[in-house]
């Protein structure tokens, strides 16, 4: 994912999009 601006501990999961309700691999 190209969500570099979303620097949260949840990014460690590898799929921060899931927490946002966004389609995984959208970036």
Secondary structure, DSSP 8 states (H G I E B T S, - for coil): ---TT---GGGGGS-THHHHT--TT--
